Amino acid sequence: MAHLHFRRTTYKSGGRQATGRVRYITRQPMREVSPAVQQLRYIAEGREDCLFTTSKNLPAWAENNPHVFFQAAETYERANGIAFEEWKIALPQELSHGQNMGLTRDLVEAIAGDRLPITYAFHCPQTLDAHHEQPHLHLLISARQNDGIPRSPAQHFTRYNRDHPARGGAQKDDAFWHIKAVKQWRMTISDVLNVHLERAGCPERVHPDTLERRGIDRQPEPKLLPSESRAYREQGKVSDRMQAVRTIRAQRQQTRAQEQADARAYWHERKVTLRMTSAMDGTACLTAICDARAHARTHAPARHVAAGMAGVDRDERLLGDLAGDAYAQAQQAAQGVWRDVHVEHTLRDIGWGVVQAAQDEAHDAWRASQREQELRDVGWEAVRRAWDDGQHALAAARREPHAQEQVRGGQSLEQDLRALARQLEALRADDGGTGHVRLRLWDRDQGRGL
């Protein structure tokens, strides 16, 4: 039975959910893999249920890469601000895959148009009993409009500058925060679903209000964890939440007629409000729905100041918004000052690093020059010693022949004198006398240096 299931989850700045949510919705990891590898992983993980996924309206610095965009949203969006939202919308089981693809395109067009960055995927897993399909649409969406102005990731998520848009961040769409915005989105989604159901010839319709507001005595189904669904399908294990789901689905059969009659009556009145006729085609119907959503946004109830008996009592929600804006401005100013100081310190650190490096290089050059001078001094000292040794050796070499000549001359004279003495002694012996010859060579030796 067709019914409206719309779940909205917000993710704050400073978190680390973007990578996991993009990977789960698109089945694409941060690093690119081939379609074949991706398909094999789906089969191995039992998650071959992603029939289509794409992104649109992403800024140039994140084109075709939702990981980059939504991680930047978590990093640069203002403190405690909403970085992005995740929506899950149930698609009618009564429609075929092709019809639900057309419904998906119209839903994305009505929600994001051509300005809001969005990543979406069409999933179609099996139901718990594995007898039917459970088609649904996942959306990751940012309220920061892509206006075509070139900005860096950091600037894209700063506060919008109305006077000079290029100096500030991207403007947020007020369709996400005005009074009763969620109710208006539920109505828009219901309108698109009902148009496609009607054009497909299905009698079922959906209603945007809760069961309690519609006066239907039935509790909504609780959300099951993936592990609980897997345990029920594969092992037949029934958790407490699983038992509650089974009980509520059994009760739904008893209230089915009442729910559908109420939904059809609502859609009949709603078409009158939208001024839809049977002669309008799908494009005209979608235009009427988008116009109604834009009108609800521009004519949303204003946050007013109420006068009281004891003075003027301001609306708490208005004060909260004003306080939030003041906090955001102060936070942004503080972040700007911090960035300036951080840049100044960074430049100062870089400057000191350059100075220190220059000092180290100069010191190294001085040490090298000192070592070079020491080597030069040692070399010159060795040259001087070698020169002196050479001079001494040369002088000694020059003196040695003269000394040898003097020694040879002395030896020759002494031999001559000894021969003369022997002759004189022999002469005296021949004369019959005894004679002695004494040679005093001291004077000779002294005079010749011998």
Secondary structure, DSSP 8 states (H G I E B T S, - for coil): -----EEEEEEETT-S-HHHHHHHHH---SS---HHHHHHHHHHHT-TTEEEEEEES--GGGTT-HHHHHHHHHHHS-TT-EEEEEEEEE--TTS-HHHHHHHHHHHHHHHHTTTS-EEEEEE--B-TTSSSB--EEEEEE-SB---S----HHHHTS---SS-GGGS---B-GGGTSTTHHHHHHHHHHHHHHHHHHHTT------SS-HHHHT----------HHHHHHHHHH----HHHHHHHHHHHHHHHHHHHHHHHHHHHHHHHHHHHT--TT--HHHHHHHHHHHHHHHHHT-----EEEETTEEEE-HHHHHHHHHHHHHHHHHHHHHHHHHHHHHHHHHHHHHHHHHHHHHHHHHHHHHHHHHHHHHHHHHHHHHHHHHHHHHHHHHHHHHHHHHHHHHHHHHHHHHHHHHHHHHHHHHHHTT---------HHHHHHHT-
